[in-house]
């Protein structure tokens, strides 16, 4: 295993960039007859947010549990909540969310 020095640790911690982590969960109206069309528009909006650089990572979760997705926003907690509160699936109660301030280190990425 590569040895990591204290100086390296301090440098990485100092250079961490703030993000907002989001956990999307199934809402009370998830089984509503129009839910799939609402989710489709939610997805369209996610692609738009990605193109704008606001939504860095989107991970739909389809394992049958209560979690519907995980995302990382390149936005403050307040900005992310404003974005999500305007989401059609949130407005219609198809999904709900938790948002948390977080940080990421230089070099973090999904390939």
N, C-alpha and C positions, 0 to 999 in steps of 0.2 A: 504494500500500500504506500502511496506517496505521502511523505511527511509534510505536514502543514505547520508553518511557524506561527508564533504569536503575532509577528509583524504582518504576515499575510492575512491573518484573521482580522486584525484591526483595519487593514486597508480595505478588505472586502466589506466589512460592516459599515465603514464610513462611506462607501460608494454604493450602498444599496439604494434602489429606486422605489418610491412608494407606488402602490397599486391598490386596487380594491378587489378582494376575492368575493365571489358570489356563489351561493348555494341555492339552486332553484328546486322547489319541491312541488309536489302535486297539491293543487288547490281544491276547494270544496266543489267547484264546477267542472272538474276534470272529465267527468262522464257525461257532460251536457251534450246534446245532439250536434251542436255547432262547434264543439271543442276542437276537432281536427282542422277545421278551416281557420280557427283562431290561432292554433299552434302553427299552421302554415305561414300566417302573416307575422307571427312572432319570429319565425325563422328568417323570413325575408328581411325583417327589421335587423336581426342579428348580422346578416351579411352586409347590410348597409352600414351598421356601426363598425364592422371590421374594416370596410373600405375607407371609412372616415378616420381610422386609427384609434378609435375609442375602445374597441373590444379586442383585446390582444389574443385571448384564447377562449374557445368555446368547446365544451365537451358534453354532448348529450349523453344522458345515462338512461339506458333502456333495459334494466335488469329486473323490472317488476317491483322494485322497492318504491319508497316515497320520494327519493331524490330523482329529479327529472334532468338535472344538468349541473355542471360546474363551469364557472367562467372567471376570467381575470380581466378586469377593466383597467385601461390606462387612463384613469380618472380618479378624482378624489372620492371619498365616501359620499359626500353630499351630491356631487355630480352624478355618481352612479345611481343613487337613490332617485334622483330626479329623472334620469333616463329610464329606470325600471318602472317607476310609478306611471309612466306614460306608455308602457308596453301593453299591447292589446290583451295578451294572455293574463297579465297581472290585473288589468282593469276589469276583466270579465271573471276573475276568480278561478281561472283554469290552472294557473300557477301562483305560488307565493315565493318569497325569497328572503334570505338572510344575506346581509352584506357586511364585510369585515375589512378593516384597514390591514394591509400587509405590505411586505417589501420583497423585492427580488434582487438577486446579486448579479453583477456583470457576468455574462456568459450563460445565464439560465435561458433555456429555450426548449421548444418541442420541435422535433424534426419530422 
